[in-house]
Amino acid sequence: MKIRGRRECKACGAQWSYYETGAISCPDCGSAHSVGTDEERALHTATAATLDLTPIRTDIDAEPLERLAERASDRAREFTRGYGFVDAGRLRPLDETYLAAMELKHAAAEIGRRIDVSDDEAWYVTELLRADKGARPAPDSVPKSMRAMRGLAYANAVREYRADLRAYLEEHPDRAVTGALERLSTHLKRVRALDGDVPPRESETLVSAARSLGRYLADGEEGELAVAEERLDSLG
C-alpha cells in the first residue's frame, strides 16, 4: 500500500515514522488519532517485526525438541506474517533472515507432527534455530526426509517476494523483466504442486533467480537480469 510515512499525533503533537514503528498510534501518549504529514505517499509493504530465537536456543538442553520446535514455529510464523520487501518506496532484497524463518516455520511444524525424529532431522531443525542470525543449513546437508519442507518454504518465500516485485513494477514500469517474472511464477507453481519435493539445489536456484531480479529492479544492473534468466534456464 502507499502511505505517508511521517505521522503526527492529533492529541499531543508528537511526530514519528510509521516506516520505523509500523504503528499509527502515538508512541508518546498512545492516542490512535494521528495524521500523515508527508506531501506524497510511498509504496510500503515492510513491517517492523523482528525475530529473536535466543530464549529457545537457551532451552535446547532443558526442553524436548518437539516443544522447542513448536515455540520456534510460532515465533517464525509471527515474524513472517505480513512481511514485505518495499520499505518507503525502496525495494529490499529477499534476505537470509526471512528465508531461514520461512524454512524454520515449515520444518519445525513438521517435526512437531512426527512421532519419531532421526538424528539428522533433529540436527537440521536445531541448526534452523539460528534463523534470526540469518543462518540456514547448506543445501547438501538437508536430510532427504526434510527437503520438501525446504522446497515449499522457499517457494512460498519467493512467491511473496515476487508479489512485491510486481507491486514495485507498478511504480517503476520495466517491460524487460516481465518475461522473467512469468517464468519464475511458472516454476513456483510447479514446486508448490509437488508440495516442495524438489532437490535442495533447485530450491536454491529459484531463490537466486528471484534475488537477481530484485537487484536488477532496485539497482538497474542489467547483468543481474541476465543472471536471473540463466538461472531460470537451468531449471528447465
Residue pairs with C-beta under 8 A, 6 or more apart in sequence:
1 43
1 44
1 45
2 41
2 42
2 43
2 44
3 18
3 36
3 41
3 42
3 44
4 18
4 36
4 37
4 38
4 40
4 41
4 42
5 17
5 18
5 19
5 36
5 38
5 42
5 44
5 88
6 15
6 16
6 17
6 18
6 36
6 37
6 38
7 15
7 16
7 17
7 18
7 24
7 34
7 35
7 36
7 37
8 14
8 15
8 34
8 35
8 37
9 15
9 26
9 28
9 29
9 31
9 33
9 34
10 31
10 33
10 34
10 35
11 26
11 29
11 31
11 33
12 26
12 28
12 29
12 31
14 26
14 27
14 28
14 29
15 37
16 26
16 27
18 24
18 36
18 44
19 44
19 46
19 87
19 88
20 48
21 27
21 48
22 47
22 48
22 49
23 48
24 32
24 34
25 31
25 32
25 34
26 32
26 34
42 88
42 89
43 86
43 89
43 167
43 168
43 171
44 84
44 86
44 87
44 88
44 89
45 84
45 85
45 86
45 164
45 167
46 83
46 84
46 85
46 86
46 87
46 88
46 92
47 82
47 83
47 84
49 78
49 79
49 81
49 82
49 83
50 79
51 75
51 76
51 79
51 97
51 101
51 131
51 132
52 75
52 132
53 72
53 75
53 129
53 130
53 131
53 132
54 132
56 68
56 71
56 72
56 75
56 129
57 129
57 130
59 68
60 68
60 126
60 129
65 111
65 117
65 122
65 125
65 126
66 111
66 112
66 117
68 129
69 107
69 108
69 109
69 111
69 112
69 125
70 108
70 112
72 104
72 108
72 125
72 128
72 129
72 131
73 104
73 105
73 108
73 109
73 112
76 101
76 102
76 104
76 105
76 108
76 131
77 105
79 98
79 101
80 98
80 101
80 102
80 105
83 98
83 160
84 164
85 91
85 92
85 93
85 94
85 160
85 161
85 164
85 165
85 214
86 92
86 164
86 167
86 168
89 171
90 218
91 164
91 165
91 168
91 214
91 217
91 218
92 214
92 218
93 211
93 214
93 215
93 218
94 157
94 158
94 161
94 207
94 210
94 211
94 214
95 134
96 134
96 135
96 136
97 131
97 132
97 133
97 134
98 157
99 136
99 153
99 154
99 157
99 207
100 128
100 130
100 131
100 134
100 135
100 136
101 131
101 132
102 153
102 154
102 156
102 157
103 128
103 131
103 136
103 149
103 150
103 153
103 154
104 125
104 128
104 129
104 131
105 153
106 149
106 150
106 152
106 153
106 156
106 196
107 124
107 125
107 128
107 146
107 149
107 150
107 153
108 125
108 128
110 146
110 149
111 117
111 121
111 122
111 125
114 121
118 143
118 145
120 143
120 145
121 143
121 145
121 146
124 137
124 141
124 142
124 143
124 146
127 135
127 136
127 137
127 141
128 136
128 137
139 199
139 200
139 201
139 203
139 204
140 200
142 150
142 200
147 196
147 197
147 198
147 199
147 200
147 203
148 194
148 195
148 196
148 197
149 196
150 196
150 200
150 203
151 191
151 194
151 195
151 196
151 197
151 198
151 200
151 202
151 203
152 191
152 192
152 195
152 196
153 196
154 191
154 196
154 203
154 204
154 206
154 207
155 188
155 191
155 192
155 196
155 203
155 206
156 192
157 207
158 184
158 188
158 206
158 207
158 210
159 188
159 192
161 210
161 214
162 181
162 184
162 185
162 188
162 210
165 177
165 181
165 210
165 213
165 214
165 217
166 181
168 217
169 177
169 181
169 217
172 217
174 217
176 225
177 213
177 216
177 217
177 225
180 209
180 213
180 225
180 228
180 229
180 232
181 213
183 232
184 206
184 209
184 210
184 213
184 228
184 232
187 206
187 232
187 235
188 206
191 198
191 202
191 203
191 206
196 203
202 235
205 231
205 234
205 235
206 235
208 231
209 228
209 231
209 232
209 235
210 228
212 224
212 225
212 227
212 228
212 231
213 224
213 225
213 228
215 221
215 224
216 222
216 224
216 225
216 228
